[in-house]
Amino acid sequence: MAYIRKFKTGSQATGVQVCYKEQGKVVRTVHVGSATSEAGLKKLLKKAQGIIDEGKTPLFDLENYDKNAAKN
């Protein structure tokens, strides 16, 4: 299971990490970055979500669905 972790750094910036858990223990951590502004934090959170979603198969293919709906 993967989740996004936000934390305060020593310089009071907000750090963002992607943590992977197995059997209740963190087995791997990927540091995404740190931000001092709200806009920077949003970018890091989006990047972290992309790391989590990487390699997953989407439940719905919305891009093709929209194209098929337009034809009908």
VOPA-298420 format. One record per residue: residue number from 1; residue in one letter; x, y, z of N, C-alpha, C in turn. Coordinates in pm, 1 decimal, decimal comma. Layout:
<sites>
+-----+------+----------+----------+----------+----------+----------+----------+----------+----------+----------+
: pos : code :   n_east :  n_north :     n_up :  ca_east : ca_north :    ca_up :   c_east :  c_north :     c_up :
+-----+------+----------+----------+----------+----------+----------+----------+----------+----------+----------+
: NUM :    A :        X :        Y :        Z :        X :        Y :        Z :        X :        Y :        Z :
...
+-----+------+----------+----------+----------+----------+----------+----------+----------+----------+----------+
</sites>
This chain:
<sites>
+-----+------+----------+----------+----------+----------+----------+----------+----------+----------+----------+
: pos : code :   n_east :  n_north :     n_up :  ca_east : ca_north :    ca_up :   c_east :  c_north :     c_up :
+-----+------+----------+----------+----------+----------+----------+----------+----------+----------+----------+
:   1 :    M :     83,6 :   -116,8 :      0,0 :      0,0 :      0,0 :      0,0 :     88,7 :    124,0 :      0,0 :
:   2 :    A :     54,8 :    221,4 :    -79,0 :    131,5 :    345,4 :    -85,6 :     44,0 :    460,8 :    -36,8 :
:   3 :    Y :    107,9 :    557,5 :     27,2 :     36,4 :    676,4 :     70,9 :    130,2 :    796,2 :     66,7 :
:   4 :    I :     70,8 :    915,9 :     68,1 :    147,6 :   1039,3 :     64,7 :    163,0 :   1091,0 :    207,3 :
:   5 :    R :    285,9 :   1124,3 :    242,6 :    316,0 :   1175,7 :    375,5 :    362,3 :   1320,7 :    362,9 :
:   6 :    K :    298,4 :   1410,6 :    439,6 :    341,7 :   1550,3 :    446,5 :    399,4 :   1574,1 :    585,4 :
:   7 :    F :    506,1 :   1653,3 :    592,8 :    570,3 :   1680,1 :    720,7 :    642,2 :   1813,9 :    715,3 :
:   8 :    K :    668,2 :   1871,9 :    832,0 :    742,2 :   1997,1 :    840,8 :    891,4 :   1966,7 :    845,8 :
:   9 :    T :    968,0 :   2040,2 :    766,1 :   1112,6 :   2024,2 :    766,2 :   1173,1 :   2116,3 :    872,2 :
:  10 :    G :   1301,7 :   2105,9 :    892,3 :   1370,0 :   2189,7 :    989,0 :   1361,3 :   2337,9 :    955,0 :
:  11 :    S :   1349,0 :   2369,0 :    825,7 :   1338,5 :   2508,4 :    782,0 :   1193,3 :   2554,1 :    770,7 :
:  12 :    Q :   1101,4 :   2475,9 :    827,7 :    957,5 :   2506,3 :    830,5 :    890,1 :   2497,6 :    693,3 :
:  13 :    A :    956,3 :   2437,5 :    595,4 :    891,0 :   2407,5 :    468,1 :    808,4 :   2280,4 :    488,9 :
:  14 :    T :    724,1 :   2247,7 :    393,0 :    645,9 :   2124,4 :    400,3 :    707,1 :   2022,4 :    305,8 :
:  15 :    G :    750,4 :   1910,6 :    361,3 :    807,6 :   1803,3 :    281,5 :    700,0 :   1705,4 :    238,3 :
:  16 :    V :    721,2 :   1642,4 :    123,9 :    626,3 :   1544,6 :     70,5 :    704,0 :   1417,8 :     35,5 :
:  17 :    Q :    652,7 :   1304,6 :     83,3 :    711,6 :   1174,5 :     54,3 :    601,7 :   1077,7 :     12,4 :
:  18 :    V :    639,2 :    978,2 :    -66,7 :    551,5 :    865,1 :    -95,6 :    607,2 :    748,5 :    -15,8 :
:  19 :    C :    525,2 :    691,6 :     72,3 :    567,9 :    581,0 :    157,1 :    494,1 :    454,7 :    114,9 :
:  20 :    Y :    565,8 :    343,7 :    115,7 :    508,7 :    213,9 :     81,2 :    511,7 :    126,4 :    206,1 :
:  21 :    K :    396,1 :     68,4 :    238,5 :    384,3 :    -16,9 :    356,7 :    356,3 :   -160,6 :    316,5 :
:  22 :    E :    415,9 :   -253,0 :    391,0 :    385,7 :   -395,6 :    378,9 :    373,9 :   -451,2 :    519,3 :
:  23 :    Q :    265,8 :   -516,8 :    546,3 :    238,4 :   -577,5 :    676,8 :    253,5 :   -476,7 :    790,6 :
:  24 :    G :    205,0 :   -355,6 :    767,1 :    204,2 :   -252,8 :    870,9 :    334,9 :   -179,7 :    892,3 :
:  25 :    K :    437,2 :   -208,6 :    812,3 :    566,9 :   -142,8 :    828,3 :    605,4 :    -70,9 :    700,0 :
:  26 :    V :    664,2 :     46,2 :    714,6 :    712,2 :    121,0 :    599,1 :    836,8 :     51,1 :    546,1 :
:  27 :    V :    831,3 :      9,8 :    419,5 :    943,0 :    -63,6 :    359,6 :   1020,5 :     20,7 :    259,1 :
:  28 :    R :    960,2 :    128,6 :    211,6 :   1027,7 :    213,3 :    114,5 :    970,1 :    354,2 :    120,8 :
:  29 :    T :   1055,8 :    452,3 :    106,3 :   1014,0 :    592,0 :    107,3 :   1079,4 :    663,1 :    -10,8 :
:  30 :    V :    998,9 :    738,1 :    -85,4 :   1049,1 :    817,9 :   -196,4 :   1025,4 :    964,2 :   -163,3 :
:  31 :    H :   1133,8 :   1041,2 :   -152,2 :   1120,1 :   1183,1 :   -123,1 :   1085,4 :   1256,2 :   -252,4 :
:  32 :    V :    972,5 :   1327,7 :   -251,4 :    926,9 :   1399,3 :   -369,8 :    985,1 :   1540,3 :   -371,7 :
:  33 :    G :    989,2 :   1604,9 :   -256,5 :   1044,8 :   1739,9 :   -249,9 :    989,6 :   1814,9 :   -130,3 :
:  34 :    S :   1022,3 :   1944,3 :   -122,6 :    969,0 :   2028,8 :    -16,1 :    928,8 :   2162,5 :    -75,8 :
:  35 :    A :    828,3 :   2224,2 :    -16,4 :    774,1 :   2349,0 :    -69,7 :    752,0 :   2448,8 :     43,0 :
:  36 :    T :    765,5 :   2574,8 :      8,0 :    741,4 :   2681,0 :    104,8 :    614,0 :   2757,9 :     74,7 :
:  37 :    S :    550,4 :   2728,8 :    -38,8 :    426,4 :   2797,5 :    -75,3 :    315,4 :   2695,7 :   -100,8 :
:  38 :    E :    193,2 :   2744,2 :    -97,4 :     77,1 :   2658,2 :   -122,1 :     77,6 :   2606,1 :   -266,1 :
:  39 :    A :    116,6 :   2690,6 :   -360,7 :    121,6 :   2649,1 :   -502,0 :    226,9 :   2540,0 :   -521,5 :
:  40 :    G :    342,0 :   2555,9 :   -457,6 :    447,2 :   2454,9 :   -467,4 :    405,2 :   2323,7 :   -405,4 :
:  41 :    L :    332,2 :   2331,9 :   -294,2 :    283,6 :   2211,2 :   -227,2 :    184,4 :   2136,2 :   -315,8 :
:  42 :    K :     96,1 :   2209,6 :   -382,7 :     -0,7 :   2145,3 :   -472,8 :     70,5 :   2069,6 :   -584,7 :
:  43 :    K :    176,9 :   2129,9 :   -639,8 :    253,3 :   2063,3 :   -746,3 :    318,1 :   1935,4 :   -695,3 :
:  44 :    L :    374,3 :   1941,8 :   -574,2 :    439,1 :   1822,7 :   -518,4 :    337,8 :   1712,4 :   -489,8 :
:  45 :    L :    220,0 :   1748,9 :   -440,5 :    117,3 :   1649,1 :   -412,0 :     69,3 :   1582,8 :   -541,3 :
:  46 :    K :     58,2 :   1662,2 :   -647,9 :     18,2 :   1605,9 :   -777,6 :    126,1 :   1510,3 :   -829,0 :
:  47 :    K :    252,7 :   1549,5 :   -813,8 :    363,4 :   1463,8 :   -855,7 :    366,2 :   1334,7 :   -774,4 :
:  48 :    A :    341,8 :   1345,3 :   -642,5 :    338,7 :   1227,3 :   -556,0 :    225,8 :   1133,0 :   -597,4 :
:  49 :    Q :    109,8 :   1188,4 :   -630,5 :     -1,4 :   1104,0 :   -673,8 :     32,9 :   1034,7 :   -804,6 :
:  50 :    G :    105,8 :   1103,6 :   -892,4 :    150,3 :   1042,6 :  -1017,8 :    244,0 :    926,0 :   -993,2 :
:  51 :    I :    330,8 :    938,1 :   -892,4 :    421,4 :    828,2 :   -857,9 :    341,4 :    707,5 :   -810,5 :
:  52 :    I :    239,2 :    732,5 :   -730,3 :    155,3 :    622,9 :   -680,2 :     78,6 :    557,7 :   -794,6 :
:  53 :    D :     25,3 :    639,2 :   -885,6 :    -57,4 :    587,7 :   -995,3 :     24,1 :    523,1 :  -1107,4 :
:  54 :    E :    153,9 :    546,5 :  -1108,8 :    241,6 :    493,9 :  -1213,2 :    228,9 :    341,8 :  -1222,5 :
:  55 :    G :    201,0 :    292,6 :  -1341,3 :    194,6 :    149,2 :  -1362,3 :     60,6 :     85,8 :  -1329,3 :
:  56 :    K :    -32,7 :    163,7 :  -1277,4 :   -164,5 :    108,7 :  -1247,1 :   -252,5 :    113,9 :  -1371,1 :
:  57 :    T :   -339,3 :     17,3 :  -1384,6 :   -436,1 :     16,6 :  -1492,6 :   -561,4 :     88,1 :  -1444,0 :
:  58 :    P :   -607,2 :    190,0 :  -1516,5 :   -726,5 :    261,6 :  -1471,9 :   -850,2 :    172,5 :  -1478,1 :
:  59 :    L :   -941,1 :    196,3 :  -1386,1 :  -1065,4 :    120,7 :  -1381,8 :  -1152,9 :    153,3 :  -1502,6 :
:  60 :    F :  -1154,1 :    279,7 :  -1542,1 :  -1231,2 :    324,7 :  -1657,6 :  -1138,5 :    397,0 :  -1752,9 :
:  61 :    D :  -1158,3 :    378,2 :  -1882,4 :  -1081,2 :    448,8 :  -1983,7 :  -1165,1 :    567,1 :  -2030,8 :
:  62 :    L :  -1158,6 :    677,1 :  -1956,2 :  -1244,5 :    791,8 :  -1983,8 :  -1211,7 :    858,0 :  -2117,3 :
:  63 :    E :  -1086,1 :    854,7 :  -2158,4 :  -1049,2 :    917,7 :  -2285,4 :  -1122,3 :    851,0 :  -2401,3 :
:  64 :    N :  -1120,6 :    719,7 :  -2409,3 :  -1190,9 :    647,5 :  -2515,9 :  -1341,1 :    653,3 :  -2496,5 :
:  65 :    Y :  -1387,8 :    658,4 :  -2373,4 :  -1531,1 :    667,9 :  -2347,5 :  -1586,8 :    795,4 :  -2406,1 :
:  66 :    D :  -1517,0 :    905,7 :  -2386,0 :  -1562,2 :   1035,8 :  -2438,2 :  -1567,8 :   1035,3 :  -2591,3 :
:  67 :    K :  -1469,8 :    970,7 :  -2654,6 :  -1467,8 :    964,5 :  -2801,0 :  -1584,4 :    880,9 :  -2852,4 :
:  68 :    N :  -1612,6 :    767,6 :  -2786,3 :  -1722,9 :    681,0 :  -2828,5 :  -1857,6 :    747,5 :  -2803,5 :
:  69 :    A :  -1871,0 :    822,8 :  -2696,4 :  -1997,2 :    890,7 :  -2665,5 :  -2024,4 :    998,9 :  -2769,6 :
:  70 :    A :  -1921,3 :   1064,3 :  -2819,4 :  -1938,5 :   1170,6 :  -2919,2 :  -1986,9 :   1114,0 :  -3051,9 :
:  71 :    K :  -1948,5 :    988,9 :  -3083,2 :  -1990,4 :    926,4 :  -3209,0 :  -2138,4 :    891,1 :  -3207,9 :
:  72 :    N :  -2194,7 :    862,3 :  -3090,5 :  -2335,1 :    818,3 :  -3081,1 :  -2429,7 :    932,9 :  -3080,8 :
+-----+------+----------+----------+----------+----------+----------+----------+----------+----------+----------+
</sites>
